[in-house]
Amino acid sequence: MTGYITASEAAKNWGISERRVQKLCEENRIPGVSKLSYMWLIPKDAKKPVDGRRKRKGGVVNE
């Protein structure tokens, strides 16, 4: 399994929480992920998915 990293390693690389990486895996937002028992395996070359949440500008949600 040398071509994979864990959710914890991906979180550090991408600057987000491990829980967020796990949710992205559950939602199939990261191509090529596999789950081995309790652990998510993420391809080393996987890119961080785009955050689909809306951004705020001046405290107001853009529409």
Distance bins in CASP14 RR format, pairs under 12 A and 6 or more apart:
PFRMAT RR
TARGET T0000
AUTHOR 0000-0000-0000
RMODE 2
METHOD distances of the structure
MODEL  1
1 34 0 0 0 0 1 0 0 0 0 0 0
1 36 0 0 0 0 1 0 0 0 0 0 0
1 39 0 0 0 0 0 1 0 0 0 0 0
1 41 1 0 0 1 0 0 0 0 0 0 0
1 42 0 0 0 0 0 1 0 0 0 0 0
1 43 0 0 0 0 0 1 0 0 0 0 0
1 44 0 0 0 0 0 1 0 0 0 0 0
2 41 0 0 0 0 0 1 0 0 0 0 0
2 43 0 0 0 0 0 1 0 0 0 0 0
2 44 0 0 0 0 1 0 0 0 0 0 0
3 9 0 0 0 0 0 1 0 0 0 0 0
3 32 0 0 0 0 0 1 0 0 0 0 0
3 34 0 0 0 0 0 1 0 0 0 0 0
3 41 0 0 0 0 1 0 0 0 0 0 0
3 42 0 0 0 0 1 0 0 0 0 0 0
3 43 1 0 0 1 0 0 0 0 0 0 0
3 44 1 0 1 0 0 0 0 0 0 0 0
3 45 0 0 0 0 1 0 0 0 0 0 0
3 46 0 0 0 0 0 1 0 0 0 0 0
4 10 0 0 0 0 1 0 0 0 0 0 0
4 25 0 0 0 0 0 1 0 0 0 0 0
4 30 0 0 0 0 0 1 0 0 0 0 0
4 32 0 0 0 0 1 0 0 0 0 0 0
4 33 0 0 0 0 1 0 0 0 0 0 0
4 34 1 0 0 1 0 0 0 0 0 0 0
4 35 0 0 0 0 0 1 0 0 0 0 0
4 36 0 0 0 0 1 0 0 0 0 0 0
4 39 0 0 0 0 1 0 0 0 0 0 0
4 40 0 0 0 0 1 0 0 0 0 0 0
4 41 1 0 1 0 0 0 0 0 0 0 0
4 42 1 0 0 1 0 0 0 0 0 0 0
4 43 1 0 0 1 0 0 0 0 0 0 0
4 44 1 0 0 1 0 0 0 0 0 0 0
4 45 0 0 0 0 0 1 0 0 0 0 0
4 46 0 0 0 0 1 0 0 0 0 0 0
5 11 0 0 0 0 1 0 0 0 0 0 0
5 12 0 0 0 0 1 0 0 0 0 0 0
5 13 1 0 0 1 0 0 0 0 0 0 0
5 14 0 0 0 0 0 1 0 0 0 0 0
5 18 0 0 0 0 0 1 0 0 0 0 0
5 21 0 0 0 0 1 0 0 0 0 0 0
5 25 0 0 0 0 0 1 0 0 0 0 0
5 30 0 0 0 0 0 1 0 0 0 0 0
5 33 0 0 0 0 0 1 0 0 0 0 0
5 34 0 0 0 0 0 1 0 0 0 0 0
5 39 0 0 0 0 0 1 0 0 0 0 0
5 40 0 0 0 0 1 0 0 0 0 0 0
5 41 1 0 0 1 0 0 0 0 0 0 0
5 42 1 0 1 0 0 0 0 0 0 0 0
5 43 1 0 0 1 0 0 0 0 0 0 0
5 44 1 0 1 0 0 0 0 0 0 0 0
5 45 0 0 0 0 1 0 0 0 0 0 0
5 46 0 0 0 0 1 0 0 0 0 0 0
6 12 0 0 0 0 1 0 0 0 0 0 0
6 13 0 0 0 0 0 1 0 0 0 0 0
6 18 0 0 0 0 1 0 0 0 0 0 0
6 21 0 0 0 0 1 0 0 0 0 0 0
6 22 0 0 0 0 0 1 0 0 0 0 0
6 25 0 0 0 0 0 1 0 0 0 0 0
6 33 0 0 0 0 0 1 0 0 0 0 0
6 34 0 0 0 0 0 1 0 0 0 0 0
6 35 0 0 0 0 0 1 0 0 0 0 0
6 36 0 0 0 0 1 0 0 0 0 0 0
6 38 0 0 0 0 0 1 0 0 0 0 0
6 39 1 0 0 1 0 0 0 0 0 0 0
6 40 1 0 0 1 0 0 0 0 0 0 0
6 41 1 0 0 1 0 0 0 0 0 0 0
6 42 1 0 0 1 0 0 0 0 0 0 0
6 43 0 0 0 0 0 1 0 0 0 0 0
6 44 0 0 0 0 0 1 0 0 0 0 0
6 46 0 0 0 0 0 1 0 0 0 0 0
7 13 0 0 0 0 0 1 0 0 0 0 0
7 14 0 0 0 0 0 1 0 0 0 0 0
7 16 0 0 0 0 0 1 0 0 0 0 0
7 17 0 0 0 0 1 0 0 0 0 0 0
7 18 1 0 1 0 0 0 0 0 0 0 0
7 19 0 0 0 0 1 0 0 0 0 0 0
7 20 0 0 0 0 1 0 0 0 0 0 0
7 21 1 0 1 0 0 0 0 0 0 0 0
7 22 1 0 1 0 0 0 0 0 0 0 0
7 23 0 0 0 0 1 0 0 0 0 0 0
7 24 0 0 0 0 1 0 0 0 0 0 0
7 25 1 0 0 1 0 0 0 0 0 0 0
7 26 0 0 0 0 0 1 0 0 0 0 0
7 30 0 0 0 0 1 0 0 0 0 0 0
7 33 0 0 0 0 1 0 0 0 0 0 0
7 34 0 0 0 0 0 1 0 0 0 0 0
7 35 0 0 0 0 0 1 0 0 0 0 0
7 36 0 0 0 0 0 1 0 0 0 0 0
7 38 0 0 0 0 0 1 0 0 0 0 0
7 39 1 0 0 1 0 0 0 0 0 0 0
7 40 1 0 1 0 0 0 0 0 0 0 0
7 41 0 0 0 0 1 0 0 0 0 0 0
7 42 1 0 0 1 0 0 0 0 0 0 0
7 46 0 0 0 0 0 1 0 0 0 0 0
8 14 0 0 0 0 0 1 0 0 0 0 0
8 15 0 0 0 0 0 1 0 0 0 0 0
8 16 0 0 0 0 0 1 0 0 0 0 0
8 17 0 0 0 0 1 0 0 0 0 0 0
8 18 1 0 1 0 0 0 0 0 0 0 0
8 19 0 0 0 0 0 1 0 0 0 0 0
8 20 0 0 0 0 0 1 0 0 0 0 0
8 21 1 0 0 1 0 0 0 0 0 0 0
8 22 0 0 0 0 1 0 0 0 0 0 0
8 39 0 0 0 0 1 0 0 0 0 0 0
8 40 0 0 0 0 1 0 0 0 0 0 0
8 41 0 0 0 0 0 1 0 0 0 0 0
8 42 0 0 0 0 0 1 0 0 0 0 0
9 15 0 0 0 0 0 1 0 0 0 0 0
9 18 0 0 0 0 1 0 0 0 0 0 0
9 21 0 0 0 0 1 0 0 0 0 0 0
9 39 0 0 0 0 0 1 0 0 0 0 0
9 40 0 0 0 0 0 1 0 0 0 0 0
9 41 0 0 0 0 0 1 0 0 0 0 0
9 42 1 0 0 1 0 0 0 0 0 0 0
9 43 0 0 0 0 0 1 0 0 0 0 0
9 44 0 0 0 0 1 0 0 0 0 0 0
9 46 0 0 0 0 0 1 0 0 0 0 0
10 16 0 0 0 0 1 0 0 0 0 0 0
10 17 0 0 0 0 0 1 0 0 0 0 0
10 18 0 0 0 0 1 0 0 0 0 0 0
10 19 0 0 0 0 0 1 0 0 0 0 0
10 20 0 0 0 0 1 0 0 0 0 0 0
10 21 1 0 1 0 0 0 0 0 0 0 0
10 22 0 0 0 0 1 0 0 0 0 0 0
10 23 0 0 0 0 0 1 0 0 0 0 0
10 24 0 0 0 0 1 0 0 0 0 0 0
10 25 0 0 0 0 1 0 0 0 0 0 0
10 29 0 0 0 0 0 1 0 0 0 0 0
10 30 0 0 0 0 1 0 0 0 0 0 0
10 33 0 0 0 0 1 0 0 0 0 0 0
10 39 0 0 0 0 0 1 0 0 0 0 0
10 40 0 0 0 0 1 0 0 0 0 0 0
10 41 0 0 0 0 1 0 0 0 0 0 0
10 42 1 0 1 0 0 0 0 0 0 0 0
10 43 0 0 0 0 1 0 0 0 0 0 0
10 44 0 0 0 0 1 0 0 0 0 0 0
10 45 0 0 0 0 0 1 0 0 0 0 0
10 46 1 0 0 1 0 0 0 0 0 0 0
10 47 0 0 0 0 0 1 0 0 0 0 0
10 48 0 0 0 0 1 0 0 0 0 0 0
10 49 0 0 0 0 0 1 0 0 0 0 0
11 17 1 0 1 0 0 0 0 0 0 0 0
11 18 1 0 1 0 0 0 0 0 0 0 0
11 19 0 0 0 0 1 0 0 0 0 0 0
11 20 1 0 0 1 0 0 0 0 0 0 0
11 21 1 0 1 0 0 0 0 0 0 0 0
11 22 0 0 0 0 1 0 0 0 0 0 0
11 23 0 0 0 0 0 1 0 0 0 0 0
11 24 0 0 0 0 0 1 0 0 0 0 0
11 25 0 0 0 0 0 1 0 0 0 0 0
11 30 0 0 0 0 0 1 0 0 0 0 0
11 40 0 0 0 0 0 1 0 0 0 0 0
11 42 0 0 0 0 1 0 0 0 0 0 0
11 48 0 0 0 0 1 0 0 0 0 0 0
12 18 0 0 0 0 1 0 0 0 0 0 0
12 21 0 0 0 0 1 0 0 0 0 0 0
12 42 0 0 0 0 0 1 0 0 0 0 0
12 48 0 0 0 0 0 1 0 0 0 0 0
13 21 0 0 0 0 1 0 0 0 0 0 0
13 42 0 0 0 0 1 0 0 0 0 0 0
13 44 0 0 0 0 1 0 0 0 0 0 0
13 45 0 0 0 0 0 1 0 0 0 0 0
13 46 0 0 0 0 1 0 0 0 0 0 0
13 47 0 0 0 0 0 1 0 0 0 0 0
13 48 1 0 0 1 0 0 0 0 0 0 0
14 20 0 0 0 0 1 0 0 0 0 0 0
14 21 1 0 0 1 0 0 0 0 0 0 0
14 24 0 0 0 0 1 0 0 0 0 0 0
14 30 0 0 0 0 0 1 0 0 0 0 0
14 42 0 0 0 0 1 0 0 0 0 0 0
14 46 0 0 0 0 1 0 0 0 0 0 0
14 47 0 0 0 0 1 0 0 0 0 0 0
14 48 1 0 1 0 0 0 0 0 0 0 0
14 49 0 0 0 0 1 0 0 0 0 0 0
14 50 0 0 0 0 0 1 0 0 0 0 0
14 51 0 0 0 0 0 1 0 0 0 0 0
15 21 0 0 0 0 1 0 0 0 0 0 0
15 48 0 0 0 0 1 0 0 0 0 0 0
15 51 0 0 0 0 0 1 0 0 0 0 0
16 22 0 0 0 0 0 1 0 0 0 0 0
16 23 0 0 0 0 1 0 0 0 0 0 0
16 24 0 0 0 0 1 0 0 0 0 0 0
16 30 0 0 0 0 0 1 0 0 0 0 0
16 48 1 0 0 1 0 0 0 0 0 0 0
16 49 0 0 0 0 0 1 0 0 0 0 0
16 51 0 0 0 0 1 0 0 0 0 0 0
17 23 0 0 0 0 1 0 0 0 0 0 0
17 24 0 0 0 0 0 1 0 0 0 0 0
18 24 0 0 0 0 0 1 0 0 0 0 0
18 25 0 0 0 0 0 1 0 0 0 0 0
18 39 0 0 0 0 0 1 0 0 0 0 0
18 40 0 0 0 0 1 0 0 0 0 0 0
18 42 0 0 0 0 0 1 0 0 0 0 0
19 25 0 0 0 0 0 1 0 0 0 0 0
19 26 0 0 0 0 0 1 0 0 0 0 0
19 40 0 0 0 0 0 1 0 0 0 0 0
20 26 0 0 0 0 0 1 0 0 0 0 0
20 27 0 0 0 0 0 1 0 0 0 0 0
20 29 0 0 0 0 0 1 0 0 0 0 0
20 30 0 0 0 0 0 1 0 0 0 0 0
20 40 0 0 0 0 0 1 0 0 0 0 0
20 48 0 0 0 0 1 0 0 0 0 0 0
20 49 0 0 0 0 0 1 0 0 0 0 0
20 51 0 0 0 0 1 0 0 0 0 0 0
20 53 0 0 0 0 0 1 0 0 0 0 0
21 27 0 0 0 0 0 1 0 0 0 0 0
21 29 0 0 0 0 1 0 0 0 0 0 0
21 30 1 0 0 1 0 0 0 0 0 0 0
21 33 0 0 0 0 1 0 0 0 0 0 0
21 39 0 0 0 0 0 1 0 0 0 0 0
21 40 1 0 0 1 0 0 0 0 0 0 0
21 41 0 0 0 0 0 1 0 0 0 0 0
21 42 1 0 0 1 0 0 0 0 0 0 0
21 46 0 0 0 0 0 1 0 0 0 0 0
21 48 0 0 0 0 1 0 0 0 0 0 0
21 49 0 0 0 0 1 0 0 0 0 0 0
22 29 0 0 0 0 0 1 0 0 0 0 0
22 30 0 0 0 0 0 1 0 0 0 0 0
22 33 0 0 0 0 0 1 0 0 0 0 0
22 35 0 0 0 0 1 0 0 0 0 0 0
22 38 0 0 0 0 0 1 0 0 0 0 0
22 39 0 0 0 0 1 0 0 0 0 0 0
22 40 1 0 0 1 0 0 0 0 0 0 0
22 41 0 0 0 0 0 1 0 0 0 0 0
22 42 0 0 0 0 0 1 0 0 0 0 0
23 29 0 0 0 0 1 0 0 0 0 0 0
23 30 0 0 0 0 0 1 0 0 0 0 0
23 33 0 0 0 0 0 1 0 0 0 0 0
23 40 0 0 0 0 0 1 0 0 0 0 0
23 49 0 0 0 0 0 1 0 0 0 0 0
23 51 0 0 0 0 0 1 0 0 0 0 0
24 30 1 0 1 0 0 0 0 0 0 0 0
24 31 0 0 0 0 0 1 0 0 0 0 0
24 32 0 0 0 0 0 1 0 0 0 0 0
24 33 0 0 0 0 1 0 0 0 0 0 0
24 40 0 0 0 0 1 0 0 0 0 0 0
24 42 0 0 0 0 1 0 0 0 0 0 0
24 46 0 0 0 0 1 0 0 0 0 0 0
24 47 0 0 0 0 0 1 0 0 0 0 0
24 48 0 0 0 0 1 0 0 0 0 0 0
24 49 1 0 1 0 0 0 0 0 0 0 0
24 50 0 0 0 0 0 1 0 0 0 0 0
24 51 0 0 0 0 1 0 0 0 0 0 0
24 52 0 0 0 0 0 1 0 0 0 0 0
25 31 0 0 0 0 0 1 0 0 0 0 0
25 32 0 0 0 0 1 0 0 0 0 0 0
25 33 1 0 1 0 0 0 0 0 0 0 0
25 34 0 0 0 0 1 0 0 0 0 0 0
25 35 1 0 0 1 0 0 0 0 0 0 0
25 36 0 0 0 0 0 1 0 0 0 0 0
25 38 0 0 0 0 0 1 0 0 0 0 0
25 39 0 0 0 0 0 1 0 0 0 0 0
25 40 1 0 1 0 0 0 0 0 0 0 0
25 41 0 0 0 0 1 0 0 0 0 0 0
25 42 1 0 0 1 0 0 0 0 0 0 0
25 43 0 0 0 0 0 1 0 0 0 0 0
25 46 0 0 0 0 1 0 0 0 0 0 0
25 49 0 0 0 0 0 1 0 0 0 0 0
26 33 0 0 0 0 1 0 0 0 0 0 0
26 35 0 0 0 0 1 0 0 0 0 0 0
26 40 0 0 0 0 1 0 0 0 0 0 0
27 33 0 0 0 0 0 1 0 0 0 0 0
27 40 0 0 0 0 0 1 0 0 0 0 0
27 49 0 0 0 0 1 0 0 0 0 0 0
27 52 0 0 0 0 0 1 0 0 0 0 0
28 34 0 0 0 0 0 1 0 0 0 0 0
28 35 0 0 0 0 0 1 0 0 0 0 0
28 40 0 0 0 0 0 1 0 0 0 0 0
28 49 0 0 0 0 1 0 0 0 0 0 0
29 40 0 0 0 0 0 1 0 0 0 0 0
29 42 0 0 0 0 0 1 0 0 0 0 0
29 46 0 0 0 0 0 1 0 0 0 0 0
29 47 0 0 0 0 0 1 0 0 0 0 0
29 48 0 0 0 0 1 0 0 0 0 0 0
29 49 1 0 1 0 0 0 0 0 0 0 0
29 50 0 0 0 0 1 0 0 0 0 0 0
29 51 0 0 0 0 0 1 0 0 0 0 0
29 52 0 0 0 0 1 0 0 0 0 0 0
30 40 0 0 0 0 1 0 0 0 0 0 0
30 41 0 0 0 0 0 1 0 0 0 0 0
30 42 1 0 1 0 0 0 0 0 0 0 0
30 43 0 0 0 0 1 0 0 0 0 0 0
30 44 0 0 0 0 0 1 0 0 0 0 0
30 45 0 0 0 0 0 1 0 0 0 0 0
30 46 1 0 1 0 0 0 0 0 0 0 0
30 47 0 0 0 0 1 0 0 0 0 0 0
30 48 0 0 0 0 1 0 0 0 0 0 0
30 49 1 0 0 1 0 0 0 0 0 0 0
30 50 0 0 0 0 0 1 0 0 0 0 0
31 42 0 0 0 0 1 0 0 0 0 0 0
31 43 1 0 0 1 0 0 0 0 0 0 0
31 45 0 0 0 0 1 0 0 0 0 0 0
31 46 1 0 0 1 0 0 0 0 0 0 0
31 47 0 0 0 0 1 0 0 0 0 0 0
31 48 0 0 0 0 0 1 0 0 0 0 0
31 49 0 0 0 0 1 0 0 0 0 0 0
32 40 0 0 0 0 0 1 0 0 0 0 0
32 41 0 0 0 0 1 0 0 0 0 0 0
32 42 1 0 0 1 0 0 0 0 0 0 0
32 43 1 0 1 0 0 0 0 0 0 0 0
32 44 0 0 0 0 0 1 0 0 0 0 0
32 45 0 0 0 0 1 0 0 0 0 0 0
32 46 1 0 0 1 0 0 0 0 0 0 0
32 47 0 0 0 0 0 1 0 0 0 0 0
33 39 0 0 0 0 0 1 0 0 0 0 0
33 40 1 0 1 0 0 0 0 0 0 0 0
33 41 1 0 0 1 0 0 0 0 0 0 0
33 42 1 0 1 0 0 0 0 0 0 0 0
33 43 1 0 0 1 0 0 0 0 0 0 0
33 44 0 0 0 0 0 1 0 0 0 0 0
33 46 1 0 0 1 0 0 0 0 0 0 0
33 49 0 0 0 0 0 1 0 0 0 0 0
34 40 1 0 0 1 0 0 0 0 0 0 0
34 41 1 0 1 0 0 0 0 0 0 0 0
34 42 0 0 0 0 1 0 0 0 0 0 0
34 43 0 0 0 0 1 0 0 0 0 0 0
34 46 0 0 0 0 0 1 0 0 0 0 0
35 41 1 0 0 1 0 0 0 0 0 0 0
35 42 0 0 0 0 0 1 0 0 0 0 0
36 42 0 0 0 0 0 1 0 0 0 0 0
40 46 0 0 0 0 0 1 0 0 0 0 0
42 48 0 0 0 0 0 1 0 0 0 0 0
42 49 0 0 0 0 0 1 0 0 0 0 0
53 61 0 0 0 0 1 0 0 0 0 0 0
53 62 0 0 0 0 0 1 0 0 0 0 0
54 60 0 0 0 0 0 1 0 0 0 0 0
54 61 1 0 1 0 0 0 0 0 0 0 0
54 62 1 0 0 1 0 0 0 0 0 0 0
54 63 0 0 0 0 1 0 0 0 0 0 0
55 61 0 0 0 0 1 0 0 0 0 0 0
55 62 1 0 0 1 0 0 0 0 0 0 0
55 63 0 0 0 0 0 1 0 0 0 0 0
56 62 1 0 0 1 0 0 0 0 0 0 0
56 63 0 0 0 0 0 1 0 0 0 0 0
57 63 0 0 0 0 0 1 0 0 0 0 0
END
